[in-house]
Amino acid sequence: AKRENLPAALWSKMEKDLSAPALPTATEEVEEVYTKAAKLALSDCEEDDVDIPGEPEVEKEMRREKICREKLQRAKEKYGQNHEKVVFWSLKLVDYLIPQYKLNETEVVLDEIMPYCKQLGGTSLIKAIQSKAFNLFKQYKFKESLACFHEQEKLVGPSPLLYENLAHVYNSTGNYEQAAKYFTLAGELIDQSQSGKKGGILLGLGLVKERLGRPAEALPILKEALEHYKQEVGSEDGGSIIAKAHMSVGQCHEILEQYAEAQTHVEAAVKIFVKTTGDSPLTANSLGVLGRILVAQGKLAEAEPRLLQSLEMEVDKDAFHMETVWKLLNTLKDMATGGKLGLDLKGLQALCGRYLPAIVRARARIESPEMRSNASYDKGTAAVLYKTSGELVMLSGAYQQAVLFFVEAVRLLETVRDFDCSGLIDSCKASMRFCTGNSAEGADANRGAEARPSSSGGHAAKAGAWQPANR
């Protein structure tokens, strides 16, 4: 192949990879593979995959996604928005975006093609609806996800995979009766056709029993699901679905207070998620659960860095979830103030100072127009998140900045009507007085908050008693 016929960026990557010690020398065979990959990126064919010797899986997926984006852009330029090739490459791109939890971009891509998919009908429409359902599920929009899956059901009829998906969404909404119904229907269809995979059915039924308060009954079913997945994948750590099963088994052990067994399974899940998904929401969640299990065992020094790593990922992911972030911050605060770390004042301030960058980013997410306009936005949850953030900022010694968080917490708590927040408000104001006693610059903000009368009535609640919505 001649250099001038290929993009410079691809040549640069080829030369870099081919010079790496772990890869073979630039034989004619290897050069042919790289040349084919480069030409594929420029072609108009519906293909995006060429295996390159020694290429890591993560880099392979990034290369495929890049090729897909290039082909989608060329299709738009050549055919316009409403064309089957544009739909094809848009859906192909979505297949790369959803596993990486690039959920906002996925939503934009699907919204662009959905009107034309409805005109086309058939496979394109089914795939677009299914992708939208998955994306909504990962955005915690469970009711909207259910509507999409039921719309798909009208188009494709009974399907074990579709029924399994419906059951998992019903499970997430807390409608365990419907979840059990659809898991059972999916299992019956698999039994009738002697096709399909039972791992997901078993996993779902186990989760239903666990959430119905029967973890001892759920555990053997979840373990059976894990073994099914291992057999299907053909390895102990070959895919994220095995990690998800490990998480379910581990958290069931946690409920039963079998913490050593829980730790073993969740650590296995973390290892697989890091290997297969990198710094994804799946990794973030598994690290948070592992940190929680380590705290339960008194292993605070091991728990803290994992909880912080989970927090850093959670505040940056597309589907920002306030309650999850609040729980992580609250656990870190309880560890810092529990007296079991043996820290002096400087040590405590240094520890809590580690959390400030994530706290600042979390505040930016809460204040964003996207979050404020989201139907799932809950002022009470935002308020306790601000309160806990202020306490950690205060513990770091940044008193002036802490006052700002307490002021915002008070403002939001005074708008909550379905719970007596007077105890929480009093706690925030006491913290503000402490901060202003250590930082005269915070006095003006403190006076502004003190001047507003509390609109909450009734008997005072104990500080910290109120819990955020959507538990």
ABEGO torsion letter per residue (X at the ends): XBAAABBAAAAAAAAAAAABAABBBBBAAAAAAAAAAAAAAABABBBABBBBBGBBAAAAAAAAAAAAAAAAAAAAAAAEABBAAAAAAAAAAAAAAAAAGBAAAAAAAAAAAAAAAAAAEEAAAAAAAAAAAAAAAAAGBAAAAAAAAAAAAAAAEBBAAAAAAAAAAAAAAGBAAAAAAAAAAAAAAAAAAGBEBAAAAAAAAAAAAAAAGBAAAAAAAAAAAAAAAAAAAGBAAABAAAAAAAAAAAAAAAAAGBAAAAAAAAAAAAAAAAAAAEBBAAAAAAAAAAAAAAAAAGBAAAAAAAAAAAAAAAAABABBBAAAAAAAAAAAAAAAAAGAAGBBAAAAAAAAAAAAAAAAAAAAAAABAAAAABAABBAAAAAAAAAAAAAAAAAAGBAAAAAAAAAAAAAAAAABAABBAAAAAAAAAAAAAAAAAABAAAAAAAAAAAABBBABBEBBBBBGABBBBGX
